[in-house]
Amino acid sequence: MYIYLLEILKYQQNLKNLVIAIDGPAASGKSTTSKLVAKDLGLLYVDTGAMYRAMTLKVLQSKIYIESEEEISHLAQNTNIRLEQNEDQVKVFLDNKDVSKAIRSQAVTKAVSAVSSIKKVREVMVREQRRMGERGGIVLDGRDIGTIVFPDADLKIFMIADVKERARRRQKDLEIEGENVDIERLVEEIIERDRKDSKRNISPLCKADDAIILDTSNLRITDQVEFIVKKAKEIIAKR
């Protein structure tokens, strides 16, 4: 009995130290899946994409030219972005104001790739992301988590999906927010976003060599979560 309890405590401690990196292109299902994986395992969830969106929103609100790197770099160093996890929701605060809904607008979506490609912006965000995950017990999703932010993450997943399926998901999210956008337009925007994210010089979107590819095109959310949770538990069991 004593040995059994020690094993349980060891398992729980290993779980608390776990760092899970989930990367992939826009609308591949990262955020929803990552949030549920974190909930299932009792870990902190960090939506790094939301952080870049919040920064982009501030750039737009400040009416700064989107290619003005010097101004945006200065702005990034004087910006406070905070994530708060409350049960099933992760709220995003920009300079202490809740912008969880505002960062999902089409205007932000169109500009976020340009803003997130700026070196100083990424330096500020990566520093904060590493701070949040320095003790482990965390699930982060983004585009460079397994390659740049946490290259030594315990588990790396690279999620992909058919572009039309990703466009359908994006369209559904926008409809919930009250925006109606043509599916073909969304397909074009996603393809262009992929191109920009993959070709940028700073922290481009790419799969880490040791990441596991998860194609979500025909998978339910529950299947995606189950797959990742199973992989995480396999890692813990080996320790």
C-alpha positions in Angstrom: 0.0 0.0 0.0 2.8 2.4 0.9 4.6 1.7 -2.4 1.4 2.2 -4.3 0.8 5.6 -2.7 4.4 6.6 -3.5 3.8 5.6 -7.2 0.7 7.7 -7.3 2.5 10.7 -5.9 5.4 10.2 -8.3 2.9 10.0 -11.2 1.2 13.2 -10.1 4.5 15.1 -9.7 5.6 14.0 -13.1 2.3 15.2 -14.6 2.8 18.6 -12.9 6.2 19.0 -14.5 4.9 18.1 -18.0 5.3 20.6 -20.9 3.1 19.9 -23.9 3.7 21.9 -27.1 0.9 21.8 -29.7 1.8 23.6 -33.0 0.1 23.9 -36.4 -1.4 26.3 -39.0 -4.4 28.5 -38.5 -7.7 26.7 -37.8 -6.2 23.3 -37.5 -7.9 22.8 -34.2 -5.1 23.7 -31.8 -6.8 26.0 -29.4 -9.9 24.0 -28.6 -8.0 20.7 -28.4 -5.2 22.2 -26.3 -7.7 23.7 -23.9 -9.5 20.3 -23.4 -6.2 18.4 -23.1 -5.1 20.8 -20.3 -8.4 20.4 -18.6 -8.3 16.6 -18.8 -4.8 16.4 -17.4 -5.2 19.2 -14.9 -2.6 21.5 -16.5 -2.4 25.2 -17.3 -3.4 26.1 -20.8 -1.7 29.0 -22.6 -3.1 30.2 -26.0 0.0 31.9 -27.4 -1.9 32.9 -30.6 -4.2 34.9 -28.5 -1.3 36.9 -27.1 -0.1 37.8 -30.6 -3.7 38.7 -31.5 -3.9 41.0 -28.5 -0.7 42.7 -29.5 -2.1 43.1 -33.1 -5.3 44.6 -31.7 -3.3 47.2 -29.9 -1.4 48.1 -33.0 -4.6 48.6 -34.9 -6.2 50.6 -32.1 -3.1 52.8 -31.9 -3.4 53.4 -35.7 0.2 52.4 -36.3 1.2 51.5 -39.8 1.4 47.7 -39.9 4.9 47.6 -41.3 6.3 50.2 -38.9 8.6 47.8 -37.0 10.2 50.4 -34.8 6.9 51.8 -33.5 5.4 48.4 -33.0 8.6 47.2 -31.2 8.4 50.1 -28.8 4.6 49.5 -28.3 5.3 45.8 -27.5 7.7 46.7 -24.7 5.0 48.9 -23.2 2.1 46.5 -23.4 0.7 44.2 -20.8 -1.0 41.0 -22.0 -2.5 38.7 -19.4 -4.3 35.3 -19.8 -6.8 34.2 -17.1 -8.2 30.7 -17.0 -11.6 30.4 -15.5 -13.1 26.9 -15.7 -13.7 26.3 -19.4 -12.8 29.8 -20.5 -9.5 31.6 -21.1 -9.9 35.3 -21.0 -7.4 37.6 -22.7 -6.6 41.0 -21.1 -4.9 43.8 -23.0 -3.6 46.5 -20.6 -6.2 45.2 -18.0 -9.1 45.3 -20.5 -10.9 42.1 -21.5 -10.4 41.7 -25.3 -11.3 38.0 -25.6 -13.9 38.7 -28.3 -12.2 41.7 -30.0 -9.1 39.7 -30.9 -11.1 37.3 -33.0 -12.2 39.9 -35.5 -11.4 39.6 -39.2 -9.3 42.8 -39.0 -7.0 41.2 -36.4 -6.9 38.0 -38.3 -5.6 39.7 -41.4 -2.9 41.7 -39.6 -1.7 39.3 -37.0 0.8 37.5 -39.2 2.6 40.8 -40.0 2.7 41.9 -36.4 3.9 38.5 -35.1 6.7 38.4 -37.6 8.4 41.4 -35.9 11.5 40.3 -34.0 10.9 42.4 -30.9 7.3 41.4 -30.6 8.3 37.7 -30.7 11.1 38.3 -28.1 8.6 39.9 -25.7 6.0 37.2 -26.2 8.4 34.3 -26.0 9.9 35.6 -22.8 6.5 35.8 -21.2 5.5 32.3 -22.5 8.7 30.8 -21.1 8.1 32.5 -17.8 4.6 30.9 -17.6 5.9 27.5 -18.4 9.2 27.4 -16.5 7.8 25.1 -13.8 6.0 22.8 -16.2 2.5 21.6 -15.8 1.4 23.4 -19.0 -0.1 23.0 -22.4 0.8 25.7 -25.0 -0.4 26.0 -28.5 1.0 28.2 -31.3 3.3 28.0 -34.3 6.7 27.9 -32.8 6.2 26.3 -29.3 8.1 23.0 -30.1 10.8 24.7 -32.2 11.5 28.0 -30.4 9.6 28.5 -27.1 10.0 25.0 -25.6 12.3 23.0 -27.9 12.8 20.5 -25.0 9.0 20.0 -24.4 8.1 16.6 -23.2 5.5 16.1 -25.9 5.2 17.8 -29.2 2.2 17.6 -31.4 1.9 19.2 -34.9 -1.7 19.5 -35.9 -2.7 19.7 -39.6 -6.0 19.7 -41.5 -7.4 20.1 -45.0 -7.6 23.8 -45.9 -11.3 23.6 -46.8 -12.1 22.0 -43.4 -10.1 24.7 -41.7 -12.0 27.3 -43.6 -15.3 25.7 -42.5 -14.2 25.8 -38.9 -13.1 29.4 -39.2 -16.5 30.3 -40.8 -18.4 28.7 -38.0 -16.4 30.6 -35.4 -17.1 33.9 -37.2 -20.8 33.1 -37.4 -20.9 32.7 -33.7 -19.4 36.2 -33.4 -22.0 37.5 -35.8 -19.7 37.8 -38.9 -20.7 36.1 -42.2 -17.7 35.5 -44.5 -17.7 33.5 -47.8 -16.0 30.2 -47.5 -13.8 30.7 -50.6 -12.6 34.0 -49.3 -11.6 32.2 -46.0 -9.8 29.5 -48.0 -7.7 32.2 -49.8 -7.0 34.0 -46.5 -5.9 30.8 -44.8 -3.6 29.8 -47.7 -2.1 33.3 -47.6 -1.7 33.1 -43.8 0.1 29.8 -44.1 2.4 31.2 -46.7 3.3 34.2 -44.5 3.7 32.1 -41.3 5.9 29.5 -43.1 8.1 32.0 -45.0 8.8 34.6 -42.3 12.4 34.9 -41.1 11.6 35.0 -37.4 10.2 31.8 -35.9 8.5 30.4 -39.0 5.8 27.9 -38.8 7.4 24.5 -39.1 7.2 21.0 -37.6 9.8 20.1 -34.9 11.8 17.0 -35.9 10.5 15.1 -32.9 6.9 16.3 -33.2 4.0 13.8 -33.8 1.8 14.8 -36.7 -1.9 14.7 -36.0 -4.2 15.2 -39.0 -7.5 16.5 -37.6 -9.4 16.8 -41.0 -11.8 13.9 -40.2 -11.4 13.7 -36.4 -13.8 14.8 -33.8 -12.5 17.0 -31.0 -12.9 14.2 -28.5 -10.7 11.9 -30.7 -8.0 14.6 -30.9 -8.0 15.1 -27.2 -7.9 11.4 -26.5 -4.9 10.9 -28.8 -2.9 13.6 -27.1 -3.8 12.7 -23.6 -2.9 9.0 -24.3 0.5 10.1 -25.6 1.1 12.3 -22.5 0.2 9.4 -20.1 2.5 7.1 -22.0 5.4 9.6 -21.4 4.5 9.8 -17.7 4.3 6.0 -17.4 7.9 5.6 -18.7 9.3 7.9 -16.0 
